[in-house]
Amino acid sequence: MTAVEAEAGRLKGEADEPGWEVDPDDEWGVAVITTVGRQLKLRREAAGMRAAEFGRAVGYGEDMIYKIEGGKRIPQQEFLDRADEVLGAGGLIAAAWEDVKKVRYPKTVRDIAKLEGRAVEIGVYVCNSISGLLQTPEHARALFRAAQPPYAPDDVERMVAARMERRSVFERVPAPAVSFVLEEATLQREVGGTMVWRQQLERLLEVGRLHNVTLQVMPTKTEAHPGVDGRIEVLKFADGTAVGRSDGAFNGRPTSEPKQLRILELRYGTIRAQALSPRESLAFIEHLLLGET
């Protein structure tokens, strides 16, 4: 193997690529990534660098350079920062990250995160898993890896990153009022193994103790309740409007129709009334950690 071949072998390629696939149905995302790629190509050519040479300089394979420049891949921040240095762009390429980071996640996730980012009240019930807002990275990764057919590794990491981005809702000022109802069975399932499971329970206790969060557990040994059909989520905004969705109603589509929202609020209120109180719920999770249930 020549020195050049050895160097090429160290360049990042498909296995550890610097970005993600662009969703062709995401028009805004496609426009942003295409524009960034075009500007990157123009600056590279103006600097008199071939794609292979530029790739070696930034630490990525030639094929990945063409994909990023062609708007086929979403570049990560480290790539843009390094490209800025190599091309002497004075921060203009690195600054593109401000636009790229807004479209780096799937459109559906961005829509959800955008709504959660505006809501002053958030109410969530999920019957068969722990809410994504409450998941640790390791727990989320284990769930995505368990999917069939399996996701590609880079898709898994992309979805984990998107889910973790949504947790910024807990850092907002002023803080929204957030309530969760979790099924007991989902807390006892050791997703990702014992250590990951314990870390997830500790995360639930951490969030459940926040002054603006109410966390409740629905006991398995209880009567039927309105949430057995699946997820219920209700988001309320400062202007008095609201959006809700439910797996078992309105075909699972978000709705802002007052009559349908009243139905969802009634169901969610009934679920909360049947669940353990917040204090009892946190005590239950603590007992799980201690192995006392």
Steps between C-alpha positions, in 0.01 A plus 500: 500500500637841402505799734224661294283189527559483874402863536184443296412210727497736796262746333142495615267328256161327497557319829568819696366763263493868593129547445165343429275428208279789391127423502385576142151584629637770729500795258647750745767257611596420142523871415724579797738206451518554123591865550768419758645230273509733200678774695749247633578375148543854362745589778694177453532557126595866556779376726622275216448178697374174354241305699747227595758753619240692697370176648845406627540846651174480697530128579220360284480281193463648152162332452362668812624839380304459177189393693513799733567741215217343301251550783467125562641500852449725801841614627579502869641802680851358523511464121390859438747634756789308344396597146494865606858474624630316194338739252574813702135604494530727800211336686247516214489120446497430873209744537292280268454269799234738634282408201608137472420417863139608445447233235731224625207308650205347311219741419245320718730525801567868431127566486447332838798677656378834365159454661651384830733799490201739493268323741433637846332174607592148386312186599620156383380144551668208322380146557779281363824689559655783697433837341779615270529823699604292801736251337875486553718472187585139584134404551398665172788335314400155630141553385604609151744210469223256589287608204420253222595539223812650657604861449843579357748602774516861380120520498494377860742772609307761308174404672664485842644850449160629390332352806759649734456841337136499609609486865589869477136559597610447863753783473264767373444827686224550595451129554188334360275289721564140398317186613563135417313179571710184457385140510656290775592225252719735296701584812568136579624409151882502509554662161871497415597287800507554873740795504313692228172419674623636832630816333160547339322471834743750651423738214127466573560591863713797397236638263211410731648719773511812282268771628311522169463126437234258624579133447250226577501121468198299388494171696471183294238364741234756428176522309480590132559866422463725192865462402505130415488588129838673515666839525319818602678835477356846560699822446367842605643833388520851645247638253230262627524255209581131538595190302435140593548154356414146593579162346145385562313805368487721190728251316789607722526837328560824693180696552418853613122463466342607835260206523774244439733676742236481772476125444877459531514717813218299656683175428832630628339640812337165572832320455673734745221448753546120486881512526706512818557847645830670409644427845392135486638472147847625591501268801406210271793575268736525798381159619569357153857626520539337841347175377212523747206446262 
